[in-house]
Amino acid sequence: MRPWRTVNVERVVLVAAHTVASLMRLEDIIPLIEVDPRVQLVFTQVPDELGNGVERRLRNLDVRVVPWEEATQSSFDLAISASLHQMERIQARYRFAAPHGAGYNKLWPLLDWDGAREDRPVYGLDRRSLMHNGQPVFDAIVLPHHDHLTTLEKQCPESVPAAVMAGDPCLDRLVASLPDREAYRSRMGVRKGQVLVAVASTWGPQSLMATRRDLLLRLPAELPGNHKVIATVHPAVWAEHGARQVRVWLRDVRETGVDLIDVGEDWRALVTAADVLVADHSSVSVYAAAVGLPVLLSHFAKDEVDPNSIMAELARLSPRLDLDRSLFEQVLAARMSPPVQWSAAFERVSAAPGGSASLLRETLYRLLGLDQPDLAARWTRVPVPKMVNDIDWP
């Protein structure tokens, strides 16, 4: 035992945070082990182009943080991450990886791909992500659905032994929050009888925010007074441009009456409270459809999405927004549309609906070589997100 250690822990786990999005996903998983006095969690920020905001979030979590270089020179019993690159630099007995979206839906980015356009693999289940010097990097790779195993077998068969069919913790925690729908609506300022229209944008040049920004201005102007609009944008948007800059850029949108979920806040309460979602190829669209929320696609960036993925199937089944037609009529039609998108999404998001907590904890404790605690593994309900408030302007 180290002389300055008060609790004689048996295992030390490194939690590697690349981006705010991946850290938020890890925040779903770490409660499964952090209550155990035999386990010490240590956090580090992995260098990443979209890593802005991670340091602040770690500070707000009040966790023990070690610099990246120190982390790479230390040894751990287990390293867990929700992004893949540079994890081979961590000296750990075992390495555990989980997705930070609705499974694995996107193709390898064109800007980073040096092969033929049509040969791009599904990102996150490819050899470049999962292998280093001819050896698999991870000892456990969480796959939410059997579809992903088929992709993994095709793209990186060496990593198949590490595959763990553990369902989707993001979906399960979202489902666990559904009973609080009315409380979320009230806390988010939705009046009784109001129709809540949620808007979600992913990041990048083909996102809703990049290509359909005027939609955020038109919705409050064209929808009746009994409608309320609340928007959320991907953490990578805030990371790339800076929180203050995003707030400034969207000030005119907020002045029209659109509420904006602030940087680093959980979007799941918005999905729980909403009556309809207008979104792009964001994972939010998939999760929303999986819990029965009607989805109206703003557009679809097919060049970024695996044609065999649930996101592509959702695009085929969902109504597509026409900017030359009445937005109110389209929102109303989307709310009334047959629920084919719901069953398709629910069936393909998770192979173990409601079971991810126990499956993930079983995997983590197997890697740690410890017996599981007697307490049942379960998910807590998501918090109410804070909205962007007025700030002092120069």
C-alpha positions in Angstrom: 0.0 0.0 0.0 1.3 3.5 -0.9 2.0 5.3 2.4 -0.3 8.2 1.5 -3.3 6.1 0.4 -6.2 5.9 2.9 -8.2 3.2 1.2 -6.2 0.1 0.2 -7.8 -0.4 -3.2 -7.2 -3.6 -5.1 -7.5 -2.3 -8.7 -6.8 1.0 -10.5 -8.8 1.9 -13.6 -7.9 4.6 -16.1 -10.8 6.4 -17.7 -9.5 7.9 -20.9 -11.5 10.9 -22.2 -10.9 12.0 -25.7 -13.8 14.4 -26.3 -16.8 15.7 -24.3 -19.0 13.4 -26.3 -17.0 10.3 -25.4 -16.6 11.4 -21.8 -20.4 11.8 -21.5 -20.8 8.3 -22.7 -18.2 7.1 -20.1 -20.2 8.9 -17.4 -23.0 6.4 -18.1 -20.7 3.5 -17.6 -18.4 4.4 -14.7 -21.1 4.4 -12.0 -21.2 0.6 -12.5 -17.8 0.3 -10.8 -16.9 3.6 -9.1 -19.0 2.9 -5.9 -16.8 -0.1 -5.2 -14.1 0.7 -2.5 -11.9 -1.9 -4.0 -11.6 0.1 -7.2 -9.9 3.5 -7.8 -10.8 5.5 -10.9 -8.2 7.8 -12.4 -9.0 10.0 -15.4 -6.9 11.4 -18.2 -7.5 13.6 -21.2 -6.3 12.0 -24.4 -5.0 14.5 -27.0 -7.7 15.0 -29.6 -8.6 17.7 -32.2 -12.0 18.0 -30.6 -10.9 17.8 -27.0 -11.8 21.3 -26.1 -14.0 21.3 -23.0 -12.8 18.0 -21.6 -10.5 19.5 -19.0 -13.3 21.7 -17.7 -15.7 18.8 -17.6 -13.3 16.6 -15.7 -12.7 19.5 -13.2 -16.5 19.8 -12.7 -16.7 16.0 -12.1 -14.3 16.4 -9.2 -12.3 13.3 -10.2 -8.7 12.5 -9.9 -6.9 13.6 -13.1 -3.4 12.7 -14.3 -1.7 14.3 -17.3 -1.7 12.3 -20.5 2.1 11.8 -20.5 2.0 10.5 -16.9 -0.8 8.2 -17.9 1.2 6.7 -20.7 4.1 6.1 -18.3 2.1 4.4 -15.7 0.4 1.0 -15.5 -3.2 0.2 -14.8 -5.4 -2.9 -14.2 -8.0 -1.7 -16.7 -8.3 1.2 -19.2 -11.7 2.2 -20.5 -12.6 4.6 -23.3 -15.3 5.6 -25.7 -12.9 6.6 -28.5 -10.2 4.4 -29.9 -7.1 6.3 -31.1 -3.9 6.3 -29.0 -5.2 3.7 -26.5 -2.4 1.4 -27.5 -0.1 3.8 -25.6 -1.7 3.0 -22.3 -0.1 0.2 -20.3 -3.0 -1.7 -18.9 -3.6 -5.3 -18.2 -6.9 -5.0 -20.2 -8.5 -2.3 -22.4 -12.2 -1.8 -22.7 -13.9 0.3 -25.5 -17.5 1.4 -25.9 -19.1 3.4 -28.7 -20.0 7.0 -28.1 -22.9 7.1 -30.5 -25.9 4.9 -31.5 -23.6 2.0 -32.4 -21.4 2.3 -35.4 -23.1 4.1 -38.2 -20.6 6.4 -39.9 -18.0 5.7 -42.6 -14.4 6.6 -42.2 -14.1 10.4 -42.8 -13.2 11.3 -46.4 -10.6 13.8 -45.3 -8.7 11.1 -43.4 -9.0 8.3 -45.9 -6.3 7.8 -48.4 -7.9 4.9 -50.3 -10.8 4.7 -52.8 -14.0 6.5 -51.7 -16.1 3.4 -52.1 -13.7 1.4 -49.9 -14.1 3.4 -46.7 -14.9 1.1 -43.8 -17.4 1.6 -41.0 -15.5 3.8 -38.5 -14.7 2.3 -35.2 -14.9 -1.3 -36.3 -12.0 -1.1 -38.8 -8.4 -2.4 -38.6 -6.9 1.1 -38.4 -8.9 1.8 -35.3 -8.6 -1.6 -33.6 -5.1 -2.9 -34.4 -1.6 -1.7 -33.7 1.6 -3.4 -34.9 -0.5 -6.4 -36.0 -2.1 -6.9 -32.6 -5.6 -6.1 -31.3 -5.6 -3.1 -29.0 -8.7 -3.9 -27.0 -9.7 -6.9 -24.8 -13.3 -5.9 -24.8 -15.3 -4.0 -27.5 -18.9 -3.2 -26.6 -21.2 -4.0 -29.5 -24.8 -2.8 -28.9 -26.3 -5.1 -31.7 -25.5 -8.2 -33.7 -25.3 -6.1 -36.8 -22.1 -4.7 -35.5 -20.6 -8.1 -35.0 -21.2 -8.9 -38.7 -19.4 -5.7 -39.6 -16.5 -6.5 -37.2 -16.1 -10.0 -38.6 -15.8 -8.5 -42.1 -13.5 -5.6 -41.3 -11.3 -6.8 -38.4 -11.7 -10.5 -37.6 -8.7 -10.4 -35.3 -10.8 -8.3 -32.8 -13.9 -10.6 -32.9 -12.8 -12.5 -29.7 -13.0 -9.2 -27.9 -16.6 -8.5 -28.9 -19.1 -8.1 -26.1 -22.8 -8.0 -27.0 -23.8 -5.7 -24.2 -26.7 -3.6 -25.5 -26.8 0.1 -25.3 -26.5 2.0 -22.0 -27.5 5.3 -23.6 -30.8 3.8 -24.8 -31.4 2.0 -21.5 -30.8 5.2 -19.4 -33.1 7.1 -21.8 -35.8 4.5 -21.4 -35.4 4.6 -17.6 -36.1 8.3 -17.8 -39.3 8.1 -19.8 -41.6 7.9 -16.7 -40.4 11.4 -15.7 -41.6 12.9 -19.0 -44.1 15.4 -17.4 -41.5 16.5 -14.8 -39.0 17.1 -17.6 -41.5 19.1 -19.6 -42.4 21.3 -16.6 -38.7 21.9 -15.7 -37.9 22.8 -19.3 -40.7 25.4 -19.4 -43.2 23.5 -21.5 -46.7 24.6 -20.7 -49.5 22.1 -20.4 -50.9 21.4 -23.8 -47.9 22.7 -25.7 -46.3 20.8 -28.5 -42.6 20.5 -27.9 -40.6 20.4 -31.1 -37.0 19.2 -30.5 -34.3 20.0 -33.0 -30.9 18.2 -33.0 -27.8 18.8 -35.1 -24.8 16.7 -35.4 -21.4 18.3 -36.3 -19.5 18.9 -39.4 -20.1 20.5 -42.8 -23.1 18.3 -43.6 -24.9 18.8 -40.3 -28.2 20.6 -39.8 -26.5 23.6 -38.3 -24.1 23.9 -41.2 -26.7 23.4 -44.0 -30.1 24.1 -42.6 -29.4 26.9 -40.0 -32.4 28.9 -41.4 -34.6 26.2 -40.2 -34.0 27.2 -36.6 -35.3 30.7 -37.5 -38.3 29.5 -39.5 -39.7 27.0 -37.0 -40.8 29.5 -34.3 -42.1 31.9 -37.0 -44.2 29.3 -38.8 -45.4 27.1 -36.0 -48.6 28.1 -34.0 -48.3 29.7 -30.6 -49.0 26.4 -28.9 -45.7 25.0 -30.0 -42.3 25.4 -28.3 -38.9 24.7 -29.9 -35.8 23.6 -28.1 -32.6 22.8 -29.9 -29.4 20.8 -29.1 -26.2 20.6 -31.0 -23.4 18.0 -30.9 -20.6 18.5 -28.3 -18.1 18.6 -31.2 -19.7 21.9 -32.4 -19.0 23.5 -29.0 -15.5 22.0 -28.9 -14.5 23.1 -32.4 -15.8 26.7 -32.2 -15.9 27.4 -28.5 -19.0 27.7 -26.2 -19.2 31.5 -26.2 -18.8 31.6 -30.0 -21.7 29.1 -30.5 -23.9 31.1 -28.1 -23.2 34.3 -30.0 -23.8 32.7 -33.4 -27.1 31.4 -32.2 -28.2 34.5 -30.4 -30.6 35.5 -33.2 -32.1 32.0 -33.1 -32.7 32.3 -29.4 -34.2 35.8 -29.8 -36.9 34.3 -32.1 -38.0 32.1 -29.2 -35.9 28.9 -29.6 -34.4 27.6 -26.4 -30.9 26.1 -26.7 -29.5 23.4 -24.5 -26.2 24.7 -23.2 -22.7 23.2 -23.7 -22.1 19.8 -22.1 -25.7 19.3 -21.1 -27.5 15.9 -21.7 -30.0 15.9 -24.6 -31.9 12.8 -23.4 -34.3 14.8 -21.2 -35.3 16.8 -24.3 -36.1 13.6 -26.2 -38.1 12.3 -23.3 -40.1 15.5 -23.1 -40.6 16.1 -26.9 -43.5 15.4 -29.1 -41.5 15.4 -32.4 -37.9 15.6 -33.4 -36.5 17.5 -36.4 -32.9 16.3 -36.9 -30.2 15.2 -39.3 -28.0 12.0 -39.2 -27.3 12.5 -35.6 -27.4 9.6 -33.2 -30.2 11.5 -31.4 -32.4 10.7 -34.3 -31.8 6.9 -33.8 -32.4 7.0 -30.1 -35.5 9.2 -30.5 -37.1 6.8 -33.0 -36.2 3.8 -30.7 -38.3 5.3 -27.9 -41.2 6.1 -30.1 -40.7 9.8 -30.8 -41.6 10.8 -34.4 -38.6 11.9 -36.4 -38.6 14.3 -39.3 -35.3 14.4 -41.1 -34.0 17.8 -42.1 -31.9 16.1 -44.8 -29.6 13.1 -45.0 -25.8 13.1 -45.6 -25.6 9.6 -47.2 -21.9 10.0 -48.0 -21.1 9.9 -44.3 -23.3 7.0 -43.3 -22.9 3.2 -43.7 -25.7 2.2 -46.1 -26.3 -0.9 -44.1 -26.7 0.9 -40.7 -29.8 1.7 -38.7 -29.2 5.3 -39.5 -29.5 4.6 -43.2 -32.6 2.5 -42.7 -34.1 5.2 -40.5 -33.5 7.7 -43.4 -35.4 5.4 -45.8 -38.3 5.1 -43.4 -38.6 8.7 -42.2 -40.2 11.7 -43.8 -37.8 14.2 -45.2 -38.2 18.0 -44.7 -39.0 20.1 -47.8 -38.0 23.7 -47.2 -40.3 24.9 -49.9 -43.4 23.6 -48.1 -45.2 24.7 -44.9 -43.1 23.6 -41.9 -46.2 23.4 -39.7 -47.9 20.9 -42.1 -44.8 18.8 -42.2 -44.3 18.7 -38.5 -48.0 17.8 -38.0 -47.7 15.1 -40.7 -44.6 13.7 -39.0 -46.4 13.4 -35.7 -49.2 11.5 -37.4 -47.0 9.2 -39.5 -47.1 5.4 -39.1 -44.6 4.2 -36.5 -42.5 2.0 -38.8 -39.4 4.0 -37.9 -39.9 3.2 -34.3 -39.9 -0.5 -34.5 -37.0 -0.6 -37.0 -34.9 1.6 -34.7 -35.8 -0.2 -31.5 -35.0 -3.6 -33.0 -31.5 -2.5 -34.3 -30.2 -0.2 -31.6 -29.8 -2.8 -28.9 -29.7 -6.6 -28.8 -30.3 -6.5 -25.1 -33.0 -3.8 -24.3 -32.9 -3.0 -20.6 -29.9 -5.4 -20.0 -26.9 -3.2 -20.6 -26.2 -2.4 -16.9 -25.8 -6.0 -15.8 -24.0 -7.0 -19.0 -21.5 -4.2 -18.9 -20.8 -4.6 -15.2 -20.3 -8.3 -15.6 -17.7 -7.6 -18.3 -15.9 -4.9 -16.3 -15.6 -7.1 -13.2 -14.4 -10.0 -15.4 -11.6 -7.8 -16.7 -10.9 -6.6 -13.2 -10.8 -10.1 -11.8 -13.1 -9.2 -8.9 -16.5 -10.6 -7.7 -19.4 -8.3 -8.5 -21.1 -6.4 -5.6 -24.4 -7.7 -4.3 -26.3 -4.6 -5.3 -28.3 -4.8 -8.6 -26.9 -2.9 -11.5 -29.3 -0.2 -12.7 -29.4 3.1 -14.5 -30.4 6.4 -12.9 -32.6 8.9 -14.7 -30.9 11.7 -16.7 -30.7 15.2 -15.4 -32.7 18.2 -16.6 -30.4 20.2 -19.0 -29.6 23.8 -18.5 -30.4 26.2 -21.3 -28.2 28.9 -22.7 -28.9 32.1 -20.7 -28.1 35.7 -21.6 -24.4 36.5 -21.1 -22.6 39.8 -20.8 -21.7 41.1 -24.3 -18.6 43.2 -25.0 
